[in-house]
Amino acid sequence: MPGAAQLTSVVKMLADPTRRAVLERIAREGEIAATSLVKGSRVSQPAVSQHLRALRDAGLVMERREGRHIHYRVAPGGLDPLINWLGHYRTFWHQRFENLERLLKEDE
Protein backbone atom coordinates (compact mmCIF):
# COMPACT_ATOMS: atom_id res chain seq x y z
CA MET A 1 0.00 0.00 0.00
CA PRO A 2 1.59 3.27 -1.07
CA GLY A 3 1.96 5.71 1.79
CA ALA A 4 1.65 3.02 4.47
CA ALA A 5 4.42 4.64 6.51
CA GLN A 6 2.66 8.01 6.29
CA LEU A 7 -0.64 6.44 7.35
CA THR A 8 1.02 4.73 10.30
CA SER A 9 2.64 8.00 11.35
CA VAL A 10 -0.65 9.93 11.18
CA VAL A 11 -2.55 7.24 13.10
CA LYS A 12 0.14 7.13 15.79
CA MET A 13 -0.07 10.88 16.20
CA LEU A 14 -3.85 10.85 16.49
CA ALA A 15 -3.82 7.92 18.92
CA ASP A 16 -2.35 10.11 21.64
CA PRO A 17 -5.15 12.13 23.29
CA THR A 18 -2.87 15.06 24.18
CA ARG A 19 -1.53 15.35 20.63
CA ARG A 20 -5.04 15.08 19.28
CA ALA A 21 -6.14 17.90 21.61
CA VAL A 22 -3.20 20.07 20.50
CA LEU A 23 -4.03 19.44 16.83
CA GLU A 24 -7.71 20.21 17.45
CA ARG A 25 -6.83 23.47 19.19
CA ILE A 26 -4.55 24.51 16.34
CA ALA A 27 -7.32 23.71 13.86
CA ARG A 28 -9.85 25.72 15.90
CA GLU A 29 -7.56 28.75 16.20
CA GLY A 30 -6.35 28.69 12.58
CA GLU A 31 -2.85 29.64 13.68
CA ILE A 32 -1.51 29.81 17.19
CA ALA A 33 1.82 30.51 18.86
CA ALA A 34 3.41 27.64 20.75
CA THR A 35 3.41 29.74 23.93
CA SER A 36 -0.36 30.18 23.64
CA LEU A 37 -0.83 26.43 23.44
CA VAL A 38 0.82 26.05 26.84
CA LYS A 39 -1.41 28.69 28.45
CA GLY A 40 -4.70 27.27 29.61
CA SER A 41 -3.55 23.68 29.26
CA ARG A 42 -2.44 21.16 31.86
CA VAL A 43 0.61 20.27 29.81
CA SER A 44 4.09 21.65 30.44
CA GLN A 45 5.97 23.72 27.86
CA PRO A 46 8.52 20.94 27.17
CA ALA A 47 5.72 18.42 26.67
CA VAL A 48 3.85 20.75 24.29
CA SER A 49 7.09 21.27 22.36
CA GLN A 50 7.56 17.51 22.02
CA HIS A 51 3.99 17.06 20.80
CA LEU A 52 4.38 19.90 18.30
CA ARG A 53 7.62 18.42 16.99
CA ALA A 54 5.95 15.03 16.56
CA LEU A 55 2.95 16.57 14.78
CA ARG A 56 5.26 18.57 12.52
CA ASP A 57 7.40 15.52 11.71
CA ALA A 58 4.23 13.58 10.82
CA GLY A 59 3.22 16.37 8.43
CA LEU A 60 0.11 17.35 10.39
CA VAL A 61 1.17 20.89 11.28
CA MET A 62 3.36 23.58 9.77
CA GLU A 63 5.32 26.23 11.58
CA ARG A 64 6.00 29.87 10.84
CA ARG A 65 8.72 31.71 12.72
CA GLU A 66 8.22 35.32 13.69
CA GLY A 67 11.21 36.53 15.67
CA ARG A 68 11.50 34.28 18.70
CA HIS A 69 7.93 33.03 18.39
CA ILE A 70 6.84 29.98 16.45
CA HIS A 71 3.28 29.87 15.12
CA TYR A 72 1.60 26.62 14.15
CA ARG A 73 -1.22 25.86 11.74
CA VAL A 74 -2.70 22.66 10.38
CA ALA A 75 -0.85 21.43 7.31
CA PRO A 76 -3.02 21.15 4.21
CA GLY A 77 -3.16 17.52 3.22
CA GLY A 78 -1.72 16.30 6.50
CA LEU A 79 -4.65 13.97 7.07
CA ASP A 80 -4.77 12.78 3.44
CA PRO A 81 -3.21 9.37 4.16
CA LEU A 82 -5.91 8.68 6.76
CA ILE A 83 -8.72 10.12 4.63
CA ASN A 84 -7.67 8.01 1.65
CA TRP A 85 -7.46 4.86 3.76
CA LEU A 86 -10.87 5.51 5.33
CA GLY A 87 -12.30 6.26 1.89
CA HIS A 88 -11.35 2.79 0.74
CA TYR A 89 -13.15 1.21 3.68
CA ARG A 90 -16.12 3.53 3.33
CA THR A 91 -16.74 2.08 -0.13
CA PHE A 92 -16.17 -1.44 1.19
CA TRP A 93 -18.63 -1.07 4.09
CA HIS A 94 -21.18 0.77 2.00
CA GLN A 95 -21.28 -2.19 -0.42
CA ARG A 96 -21.49 -4.66 2.47
CA PHE A 97 -24.44 -2.83 4.03
CA GLU A 98 -26.21 -2.66 0.67
CA ASN A 99 -25.77 -6.42 0.31
CA LEU A 100 -27.06 -6.99 3.85
CA GLU A 101 -30.08 -4.78 3.20
CA ARG A 102 -30.85 -6.72 0.01
CA LEU A 103 -30.62 -10.04 1.86
CA LEU A 104 -32.89 -8.82 4.65
CA LYS A 105 -35.48 -7.66 2.13
CA GLU A 106 -35.38 -11.07 0.42
CA ASP A 107 -36.10 -12.76 3.77
CA GLU A 108 -39.22 -10.65 4.34
Secondary structure, DSSP 8 states (H G I E B T S, - for coil): -TTHHHHHHHHHHHHSHHHHHHHHHHHHHSSEEHHHHHTTSSS-HHHHHHHHHHHHHTTSEEEEEETTEEEEEE-TTTTHHHHHHHHHHHHHHHHHHHHHHHHHHHH-
